[in-house]
Amino acid sequence: MIEAMDVEVDVDPDVLSALLWEAAAGLNESERAMLELTLRDGLEGDELALAMGASLHHVVASRMRQSL
């Protein structure tokens, strides 16, 4: 059996950011907007829901459906 190892890797933050946004290109427009509001603007919870024009309940329910 192989055991998990802790590995620390130095990654250039700019490279990591570029990789993140490249992966985000595969999201739909609404998901990408939510990601940008969360990461760039620091919005969460009710503030995020308000910015997205939805209730917090709707945002959470949408995420749960997508996860399933």
PyMOL Python script that loads the backbone (N, CA, C, O; Angstrom):
from pymol import cmd

cmd.read_pdbstr("""\
ATOM      1  N   MET A   1       0.839  -1.180   0.000  1.00  0.00           N
ATOM      2  CA  MET A   1       0.000   0.000   0.000  1.00  0.00           C
ATOM      3  C   MET A   1       0.886   1.246   0.000  1.00  0.00           C
ATOM      4  O   MET A   1       1.864   1.310   0.744  1.00  0.00           O
ATOM      5  N   ILE A   2       0.551   2.224  -0.821  1.00  0.00           N
ATOM      6  CA  ILE A   2       1.321   3.458  -0.924  1.00  0.00           C
ATOM      7  C   ILE A   2       0.747   4.478   0.051  1.00  0.00           C
ATOM      8  O   ILE A   2      -0.462   4.707   0.090  1.00  0.00           O
ATOM      9  N   GLU A   3       1.630   5.084   0.835  1.00  0.00           N
ATOM     10  CA  GLU A   3       1.194   6.095   1.790  1.00  0.00           C
ATOM     11  C   GLU A   3       1.277   7.476   1.153  1.00  0.00           C
ATOM     12  O   GLU A   3       2.137   7.740   0.313  1.00  0.00           O
ATOM     13  N   ALA A   4       0.368   8.345   1.567  1.00  0.00           N
ATOM     14  CA  ALA A   4       0.381   9.725   1.084  1.00  0.00           C
ATOM     15  C   ALA A   4       1.583  10.446   1.669  1.00  0.00           C
ATOM     16  O   ALA A   4       1.974  10.208   2.812  1.00  0.00           O
ATOM     17  N   MET A   5       2.156  11.319   0.878  1.00  0.00           N
ATOM     18  CA  MET A   5       3.310  12.089   1.327  1.00  0.00           C
ATOM     19  C   MET A   5       2.977  13.570   1.240  1.00  0.00           C
ATOM     20  O   MET A   5       2.270  14.008   0.333  1.00  0.00           O
ATOM     21  N   ASP A   6       3.490  14.331   2.187  1.00  0.00           N
ATOM     22  CA  ASP A   6       3.368  15.775   2.106  1.00  0.00           C
ATOM     23  C   ASP A   6       4.455  16.273   1.170  1.00  0.00           C
ATOM     24  O   ASP A   6       5.635  15.993   1.378  1.00  0.00           O
ATOM     25  N   VAL A   7       4.063  17.002   0.152  1.00  0.00           N
ATOM     26  CA  VAL A   7       5.033  17.519  -0.804  1.00  0.00           C
ATOM     27  C   VAL A   7       4.835  19.022  -0.893  1.00  0.00           C
ATOM     28  O   VAL A   7       3.731  19.504  -1.149  1.00  0.00           O
ATOM     29  N   GLU A   8       5.905  19.745  -0.682  1.00  0.00           N
ATOM     30  CA  GLU A   8       5.838  21.190  -0.791  1.00  0.00           C
ATOM     31  C   GLU A   8       6.547  21.588  -2.080  1.00  0.00           C
ATOM     32  O   GLU A   8       7.699  21.219  -2.312  1.00  0.00           O
ATOM     33  N   VAL A   9       5.846  22.337  -2.905  1.00  0.00           N
ATOM     34  CA  VAL A   9       6.405  22.743  -4.188  1.00  0.00           C
ATOM     35  C   VAL A   9       6.310  24.267  -4.282  1.00  0.00           C
ATOM     36  O   VAL A   9       5.267  24.856  -3.999  1.00  0.00           O
ATOM     37  N   ASP A  10       7.401  24.880  -4.679  1.00  0.00           N
ATOM     38  CA  ASP A  10       7.382  26.322  -4.902  1.00  0.00           C
ATOM     39  C   ASP A  10       6.778  26.573  -6.278  1.00  0.00           C
ATOM     40  O   ASP A  10       7.314  26.138  -7.298  1.00  0.00           O
ATOM     41  N   VAL A  11       5.656  27.283  -6.288  1.00  0.00           N
ATOM     42  CA  VAL A  11       4.986  27.596  -7.542  1.00  0.00           C
ATOM     43  C   VAL A  11       4.854  29.106  -7.633  1.00  0.00           C
ATOM     44  O   VAL A  11       4.421  29.766  -6.689  1.00  0.00           O
ATOM     45  N   ASP A  12       5.225  29.628  -8.760  1.00  0.00           N
ATOM     46  CA  ASP A  12       5.092  31.062  -9.019  1.00  0.00           C
ATOM     47  C   ASP A  12       3.608  31.426  -8.953  1.00  0.00           C
ATOM     48  O   ASP A  12       2.801  30.834  -9.670  1.00  0.00           O
ATOM     49  N   PRO A  13       3.235  32.392  -8.103  1.00  0.00           N
ATOM     50  CA  PRO A  13       1.827  32.771  -7.983  1.00  0.00           C
ATOM     51  C   PRO A  13       1.199  33.198  -9.307  1.00  0.00           C
ATOM     52  O   PRO A  13       0.012  32.962  -9.532  1.00  0.00           O
ATOM     53  N   ASP A  14       1.982  33.823 -10.182  1.00  0.00           N
ATOM     54  CA  ASP A  14       1.452  34.225 -11.489  1.00  0.00           C
ATOM     55  C   ASP A  14       1.125  33.009 -12.349  1.00  0.00           C
ATOM     56  O   ASP A  14       0.126  33.001 -13.068  1.00  0.00           O
ATOM     57  N   VAL A  15       1.970  31.983 -12.273  1.00  0.00           N
ATOM     58  CA  VAL A  15       1.731  30.750 -13.017  1.00  0.00           C
ATOM     59  C   VAL A  15       0.493  30.052 -12.472  1.00  0.00           C
ATOM     60  O   VAL A  15      -0.337  29.561 -13.237  1.00  0.00           O
ATOM     61  N   LEU A  16       0.372  30.010 -11.159  1.00  0.00           N
ATOM     62  CA  LEU A  16      -0.776  29.391 -10.524  1.00  0.00           C
ATOM     63  C   LEU A  16      -2.066  30.131 -10.883  1.00  0.00           C
ATOM     64  O   LEU A  16      -3.084  29.501 -11.169  1.00  0.00           O
ATOM     65  N   SER A  17      -2.027  31.445 -10.870  1.00  0.00           N
ATOM     66  CA  SER A  17      -3.184  32.257 -11.232  1.00  0.00           C
ATOM     67  C   SER A  17      -3.586  32.007 -12.687  1.00  0.00           C
ATOM     68  O   SER A  17      -4.769  31.851 -12.988  1.00  0.00           O
ATOM     69  N   ALA A  18      -2.613  31.971 -13.575  1.00  0.00           N
ATOM     70  CA  ALA A  18      -2.899  31.719 -14.991  1.00  0.00           C
ATOM     71  C   ALA A  18      -3.526  30.348 -15.174  1.00  0.00           C
ATOM     72  O   ALA A  18      -4.445  30.187 -15.977  1.00  0.00           O
ATOM     73  N   LEU A  19      -3.039  29.362 -14.440  1.00  0.00           N
ATOM     74  CA  LEU A  19      -3.588  28.016 -14.516  1.00  0.00           C
ATOM     75  C   LEU A  19      -5.030  27.989 -14.028  1.00  0.00           C
ATOM     76  O   LEU A  19      -5.887  27.342 -14.630  1.00  0.00           O
ATOM     77  N   LEU A  20      -5.292  28.699 -12.930  1.00  0.00           N
ATOM     78  CA  LEU A  20      -6.650  28.764 -12.392  1.00  0.00           C
ATOM     79  C   LEU A  20      -7.613  29.359 -13.409  1.00  0.00           C
ATOM     80  O   LEU A  20      -8.679  28.795 -13.658  1.00  0.00           O
ATOM     81  N   TRP A  21      -7.247  30.493 -13.999  1.00  0.00           N
ATOM     82  CA  TRP A  21      -8.159  31.155 -14.938  1.00  0.00           C
ATOM     83  C   TRP A  21      -8.282  30.377 -16.250  1.00  0.00           C
ATOM     84  O   TRP A  21      -9.306  30.464 -16.928  1.00  0.00           O
ATOM     85  N   GLU A  22      -7.258  29.627 -16.605  1.00  0.00           N
ATOM     86  CA  GLU A  22      -7.361  28.755 -17.776  1.00  0.00           C
ATOM     87  C   GLU A  22      -8.396  27.657 -17.507  1.00  0.00           C
ATOM     88  O   GLU A  22      -9.220  27.345 -18.366  1.00  0.00           O
ATOM     89  N   ALA A  23      -8.341  27.083 -16.313  1.00  0.00           N
ATOM     90  CA  ALA A  23      -9.320  26.061 -15.933  1.00  0.00           C
ATOM     91  C   ALA A  23     -10.711  26.672 -15.843  1.00  0.00           C
ATOM     92  O   ALA A  23     -11.694  26.028 -16.209  1.00  0.00           O
ATOM     93  N   ALA A  24     -10.805  27.902 -15.363  1.00  0.00           N
ATOM     94  CA  ALA A  24     -12.098  28.570 -15.218  1.00  0.00           C
ATOM     95  C   ALA A  24     -12.762  28.827 -16.564  1.00  0.00           C
ATOM     96  O   ALA A  24     -13.978  29.008 -16.634  1.00  0.00           O
ATOM     97  N   ALA A  25     -11.976  28.844 -17.623  1.00  0.00           N
ATOM     98  CA  ALA A  25     -12.543  29.043 -18.962  1.00  0.00           C
ATOM     99  C   ALA A  25     -13.528  27.928 -19.314  1.00  0.00           C
ATOM    100  O   ALA A  25     -14.390  28.109 -20.174  1.00  0.00           O
ATOM    101  N   GLY A  26     -13.401  26.780 -18.654  1.00  0.00           N
ATOM    102  CA  GLY A  26     -14.310  25.671 -18.904  1.00  0.00           C
ATOM    103  C   GLY A  26     -15.632  25.784 -18.157  1.00  0.00           C
ATOM    104  O   GLY A  26     -16.537  24.978 -18.372  1.00  0.00           O
ATOM    105  N   LEU A  27     -15.751  26.785 -17.278  1.00  0.00           N
ATOM    106  CA  LEU A  27     -16.994  26.984 -16.546  1.00  0.00           C
ATOM    107  C   LEU A  27     -18.004  27.735 -17.406  1.00  0.00           C
ATOM    108  O   LEU A  27     -17.638  28.414 -18.365  1.00  0.00           O
ATOM    109  N   ASN A  28     -19.284  27.604 -17.049  1.00  0.00           N
ATOM    110  CA  ASN A  28     -20.269  28.404 -17.776  1.00  0.00           C
ATOM    111  C   ASN A  28     -20.174  29.851 -17.285  1.00  0.00           C
ATOM    112  O   ASN A  28     -19.495  30.125 -16.296  1.00  0.00           O
ATOM    113  N   GLU A  29     -20.839  30.758 -17.959  1.00  0.00           N
ATOM    114  CA  GLU A  29     -20.714  32.187 -17.672  1.00  0.00           C
ATOM    115  C   GLU A  29     -21.080  32.530 -16.228  1.00  0.00           C
ATOM    116  O   GLU A  29     -20.397  33.333 -15.592  1.00  0.00           O
ATOM    117  N   SER A  30     -22.130  31.942 -15.717  1.00  0.00           N
ATOM    118  CA  SER A  30     -22.568  32.208 -14.353  1.00  0.00           C
ATOM    119  C   SER A  30     -21.554  31.704 -13.328  1.00  0.00           C
ATOM    120  O   SER A  30     -21.257  32.398 -12.355  1.00  0.00           O
ATOM    121  N   GLU A  31     -21.029  30.516 -13.539  1.00  0.00           N
ATOM    122  CA  GLU A  31     -20.028  29.951 -12.627  1.00  0.00           C
ATOM    123  C   GLU A  31     -18.753  30.788 -12.628  1.00  0.00           C
ATOM    124  O   GLU A  31     -18.145  31.014 -11.581  1.00  0.00           O
ATOM    125  N   ARG A  32     -18.356  31.243 -13.811  1.00  0.00           N
ATOM    126  CA  ARG A  32     -17.145  32.064 -13.933  1.00  0.00           C
ATOM    127  C   ARG A  32     -17.340  33.407 -13.227  1.00  0.00           C
ATOM    128  O   ARG A  32     -16.427  33.908 -12.570  1.00  0.00           O
ATOM    129  N   ALA A  33     -18.537  33.988 -13.365  1.00  0.00           N
ATOM    130  CA  ALA A  33     -18.837  35.252 -12.690  1.00  0.00           C
ATOM    131  C   ALA A  33     -18.796  35.065 -11.176  1.00  0.00           C
ATOM    132  O   ALA A  33     -18.288  35.921 -10.452  1.00  0.00           O
ATOM    133  N   MET A  34     -19.334  33.942 -10.703  1.00  0.00           N
ATOM    134  CA  MET A  34     -19.325  33.667  -9.265  1.00  0.00           C
ATOM    135  C   MET A  34     -17.890  33.494  -8.764  1.00  0.00           C
ATOM    136  O   MET A  34     -17.545  33.983  -7.688  1.00  0.00           O
ATOM    137  N   LEU A  35     -17.074  32.816  -9.524  1.00  0.00           N
ATOM    138  CA  LEU A  35     -15.680  32.625  -9.154  1.00  0.00           C
ATOM    139  C   LEU A  35     -14.959  33.968  -9.077  1.00  0.00           C
ATOM    140  O   LEU A  35     -14.217  34.223  -8.128  1.00  0.00           O
ATOM    141  N   GLU A  36     -15.174  34.822 -10.068  1.00  0.00           N
ATOM    142  CA  GLU A  36     -14.523  36.123 -10.087  1.00  0.00           C
ATOM    143  C   GLU A  36     -14.971  36.985  -8.908  1.00  0.00           C
ATOM    144  O   GLU A  36     -14.149  37.643  -8.270  1.00  0.00           O
ATOM    145  N   LEU A  37     -16.268  36.982  -8.620  1.00  0.00           N
ATOM    146  CA  LEU A  37     -16.771  37.771  -7.490  1.00  0.00           C
ATOM    147  C   LEU A  37     -16.210  37.268  -6.165  1.00  0.00           C
ATOM    148  O   LEU A  37     -15.951  38.051  -5.251  1.00  0.00           O
ATOM    149  N   THR A  38     -16.026  35.961  -6.073  1.00  0.00           N
ATOM    150  CA  THR A  38     -15.506  35.379  -4.843  1.00  0.00           C
ATOM    151  C   THR A  38     -14.011  35.656  -4.697  1.00  0.00           C
ATOM    152  O   THR A  38     -13.571  36.137  -3.652  1.00  0.00           O
ATOM    153  N   LEU A  39     -13.228  35.358  -5.732  1.00  0.00           N
ATOM    154  CA  LEU A  39     -11.776  35.486  -5.633  1.00  0.00           C
ATOM    155  C   LEU A  39     -11.277  36.919  -5.767  1.00  0.00           C
ATOM    156  O   LEU A  39     -10.404  37.346  -5.011  1.00  0.00           O
ATOM    157  N   ARG A  40     -11.816  37.651  -6.705  1.00  0.00           N
ATOM    158  CA  ARG A  40     -11.310  39.007  -6.948  1.00  0.00           C
ATOM    159  C   ARG A  40     -11.921  40.043  -6.023  1.00  0.00           C
ATOM    160  O   ARG A  40     -11.247  40.986  -5.609  1.00  0.00           O
ATOM    161  N   ASP A  41     -13.214  39.871  -5.692  1.00  0.00           N
ATOM    162  CA  ASP A  41     -13.909  40.877  -4.890  1.00  0.00           C
ATOM    163  C   ASP A  41     -14.153  40.437  -3.455  1.00  0.00           C
ATOM    164  O   ASP A  41     -14.599  41.234  -2.630  1.00  0.00           O
ATOM    165  N   GLY A  42     -13.862  39.162  -3.144  1.00  0.00           N
ATOM    166  CA  GLY A  42     -14.004  38.677  -1.783  1.00  0.00           C
ATOM    167  C   GLY A  42     -15.436  38.523  -1.305  1.00  0.00           C
ATOM    168  O   GLY A  42     -15.685  38.490  -0.099  1.00  0.00           O
ATOM    169  N   LEU A  43     -16.380  38.429  -2.230  1.00  0.00           N
ATOM    170  CA  LEU A  43     -17.777  38.296  -1.835  1.00  0.00           C
ATOM    171  C   LEU A  43     -18.092  36.865  -1.416  1.00  0.00           C
ATOM    172  O   LEU A  43     -17.576  35.904  -1.987  1.00  0.00           O
ATOM    173  N   GLU A  44     -18.952  36.746  -0.402  1.00  0.00           N
ATOM    174  CA  GLU A  44     -19.399  35.442   0.078  1.00  0.00           C
ATOM    175  C   GLU A  44     -20.851  35.554   0.524  1.00  0.00           C
ATOM    176  O   GLU A  44     -21.367  36.653   0.725  1.00  0.00           O
ATOM    177  N   GLY A  45     -21.496  34.418   0.674  1.00  0.00           N
ATOM    178  CA  GLY A  45     -22.826  34.357   1.261  1.00  0.00           C
ATOM    179  C   GLY A  45     -23.831  35.281   0.612  1.00  0.00           C
ATOM    180  O   GLY A  45     -23.994  35.300  -0.608  1.00  0.00           O
ATOM    181  N   ASP A  46     -24.513  36.063   1.473  1.00  0.00           N
ATOM    182  CA  ASP A  46     -25.575  36.946   0.992  1.00  0.00           C
ATOM    183  C   ASP A  46     -25.066  37.996   0.004  1.00  0.00           C
ATOM    184  O   ASP A  46     -25.761  38.341  -0.951  1.00  0.00           O
ATOM    185  N   GLU A  47     -23.847  38.506   0.236  1.00  0.00           N
ATOM    186  CA  GLU A  47     -23.286  39.504  -0.685  1.00  0.00           C
ATOM    187  C   GLU A  47     -23.083  38.904  -2.078  1.00  0.00           C
ATOM    188  O   GLU A  47     -23.370  39.544  -3.090  1.00  0.00           O
ATOM    189  N   LEU A  48     -22.590  37.682  -2.114  1.00  0.00           N
ATOM    190  CA  LEU A  48     -22.385  37.000  -3.385  1.00  0.00           C
ATOM    191  C   LEU A  48     -23.711  36.743  -4.069  1.00  0.00           C
ATOM    192  O   LEU A  48     -23.852  36.980  -5.269  1.00  0.00           O
ATOM    193  N   ALA A  49     -24.686  36.259  -3.312  1.00  0.00           N
ATOM    194  CA  ALA A  49     -26.011  35.988  -3.871  1.00  0.00           C
ATOM    195  C   ALA A  49     -26.627  37.268  -4.427  1.00  0.00           C
ATOM    196  O   ALA A  49     -27.198  37.255  -5.517  1.00  0.00           O
ATOM    197  N   LEU A  50     -26.519  38.372  -3.689  1.00  0.00           N
ATOM    198  CA  LEU A  50     -27.069  39.646  -4.137  1.00  0.00           C
ATOM    199  C   LEU A  50     -26.391  40.102  -5.428  1.00  0.00           C
ATOM    200  O   LEU A  50     -27.056  40.549  -6.362  1.00  0.00           O
ATOM    201  N   ALA A  51     -25.068  39.986  -5.473  1.00  0.00           N
ATOM    202  CA  ALA A  51     -24.326  40.381  -6.677  1.00  0.00           C
ATOM    203  C   ALA A  51     -24.708  39.516  -7.872  1.00  0.00           C
ATOM    204  O   ALA A  51     -24.685  39.980  -9.012  1.00  0.00           O
ATOM    205  N   MET A  52     -25.059  38.261  -7.611  1.00  0.00           N
ATOM    206  CA  MET A  52     -25.448  37.344  -8.684  1.00  0.00           C
ATOM    207  C   MET A  52     -26.927  37.498  -9.045  1.00  0.00           C
ATOM    208  O   MET A  52     -27.405  36.893 -10.005  1.00  0.00           O
ATOM    209  N   GLY A  53     -27.646  38.313  -8.266  1.00  0.00           N
ATOM    210  CA  GLY A  53     -29.067  38.523  -8.539  1.00  0.00           C
ATOM    211  C   GLY A  53     -29.902  37.327  -8.129  1.00  0.00           C
ATOM    212  O   GLY A  53     -30.928  37.046  -8.748  1.00  0.00           O
ATOM    213  N   ALA A  54     -29.480  36.627  -7.103  1.00  0.00           N
ATOM    214  CA  ALA A  54     -30.202  35.432  -6.650  1.00  0.00           C
ATOM    215  C   ALA A  54     -30.194  35.409  -5.128  1.00  0.00           C
ATOM    216  O   ALA A  54     -29.418  36.119  -4.489  1.00  0.00           O
ATOM    217  N   SER A  55     -31.059  34.591  -4.563  1.00  0.00           N
ATOM    218  CA  SER A  55     -31.042  34.425  -3.115  1.00  0.00           C
ATOM    219  C   SER A  55     -29.920  33.465  -2.748  1.00  0.00           C
ATOM    220  O   SER A  55     -29.470  32.672  -3.576  1.00  0.00           O
ATOM    221  N   LEU A  56     -29.476  33.544  -1.504  1.00  0.00           N
ATOM    222  CA  LEU A  56     -28.442  32.628  -1.038  1.00  0.00           C
ATOM    223  C   LEU A  56     -28.930  31.191  -1.178  1.00  0.00           C
ATOM    224  O   LEU A  56     -28.159  30.307  -1.550  1.00  0.00           O
ATOM    225  N   HIS A  57     -30.199  30.956  -0.884  1.00  0.00           N
ATOM    226  CA  HIS A  57     -30.780  29.619  -1.011  1.00  0.00           C
ATOM    227  C   HIS A  57     -30.643  29.116  -2.449  1.00  0.00           C
ATOM    228  O   HIS A  57     -30.280  27.961  -2.671  1.00  0.00           O
ATOM    229  N   HIS A  58     -30.928  29.969  -3.413  1.00  0.00           N
ATOM    230  CA  HIS A  58     -30.839  29.578  -4.825  1.00  0.00           C
ATOM    231  C   HIS A  58     -29.401  29.234  -5.206  1.00  0.00           C
ATOM    232  O   HIS A  58     -29.160  28.253  -5.910  1.00  0.00           O
ATOM    233  N   VAL A  59     -28.451  30.038  -4.744  1.00  0.00           N
ATOM    234  CA  VAL A  59     -27.041  29.805  -5.063  1.00  0.00           C
ATOM    235  C   VAL A  59     -26.581  28.478  -4.481  1.00  0.00           C
ATOM    236  O   VAL A  59     -25.921  27.695  -5.164  1.00  0.00           O
ATOM    237  N   VAL A  60     -26.928  28.218  -3.214  1.00  0.00           N
ATOM    238  CA  VAL A  60     -26.528  26.970  -2.563  1.00  0.00           C
ATOM    239  C   VAL A  60     -27.196  25.783  -3.226  1.00  0.00           C
ATOM    240  O   VAL A  60     -26.546  24.768  -3.478  1.00  0.00           O
ATOM    241  N   ALA A  61     -28.497  25.893  -3.514  1.00  0.00           N
ATOM    242  CA  ALA A  61     -29.219  24.783  -4.152  1.00  0.00           C
ATOM    243  C   ALA A  61     -28.642  24.492  -5.534  1.00  0.00           C
ATOM    244  O   ALA A  61     -28.527  23.331  -5.927  1.00  0.00           O
ATOM    245  N   SER A  62     -28.282  25.528  -6.262  1.00  0.00           N
ATOM    246  CA  SER A  62     -27.687  25.346  -7.582  1.00  0.00           C
ATOM    247  C   SER A  62     -26.364  24.601  -7.479  1.00  0.00           C
ATOM    248  O   SER A  62     -26.093  23.701  -8.275  1.00  0.00           O
ATOM    249  N   ARG A  63     -25.541  24.969  -6.507  1.00  0.00           N
ATOM    250  CA  ARG A  63     -24.244  24.304  -6.311  1.00  0.00           C
ATOM    251  C   ARG A  63     -24.448  22.837  -5.947  1.00  0.00           C
ATOM    252  O   ARG A  63     -23.721  21.967  -6.427  1.00  0.00           O
ATOM    253  N   MET A  64     -25.438  22.567  -5.099  1.00  0.00           N
ATOM    254  CA  MET A  64     -25.693  21.170  -4.697  1.00  0.00           C
ATOM    255  C   MET A  64     -26.124  20.342  -5.898  1.00  0.00           C
ATOM    256  O   MET A  64     -25.660  19.215  -6.073  1.00  0.00           O
ATOM    257  N   ARG A  65     -27.011  20.890  -6.730  1.00  0.00           N
ATOM    258  CA  ARG A  65     -27.467  20.146  -7.906  1.00  0.00           C
ATOM    259  C   ARG A  65     -26.289  19.843  -8.831  1.00  0.00           C
ATOM    260  O   ARG A  65     -26.183  18.734  -9.355  1.00  0.00           O
ATOM    261  N   GLN A  66     -25.418  20.804  -9.033  1.00  0.00           N
ATOM    262  CA  GLN A  66     -24.266  20.596  -9.909  1.00  0.00           C
ATOM    263  C   GLN A  66     -23.318  19.561  -9.328  1.00  0.00           C
ATOM    264  O   GLN A  66     -22.743  18.758 -10.063  1.00  0.00           O
ATOM    265  N   SER A  67     -23.154  19.577  -8.023  1.00  0.00           N
ATOM    266  CA  SER A  67     -22.265  18.610  -7.382  1.00  0.00           C
ATOM    267  C   SER A  67     -22.789  17.184  -7.494  1.00  0.00           C
ATOM    268  O   SER A  67     -22.022  16.232  -7.640  1.00  0.00           O
ATOM    269  N   LEU A  68     -24.096  17.059  -7.425  1.00  0.00           N
ATOM    270  CA  LEU A  68     -24.683  15.717  -7.538  1.00  0.00           C
ATOM    271  C   LEU A  68     -24.533  15.216  -8.949  1.00  0.00           C
ATOM    272  O   LEU A  68     -24.961  14.105  -9.258  1.00  0.00           O
TER     273      LEU A  68
END
""", "prot")
cmd.dss("prot")
cmd.show_as("cartoon", "prot")
cmd.util.cbc("prot")
cmd.orient("prot")
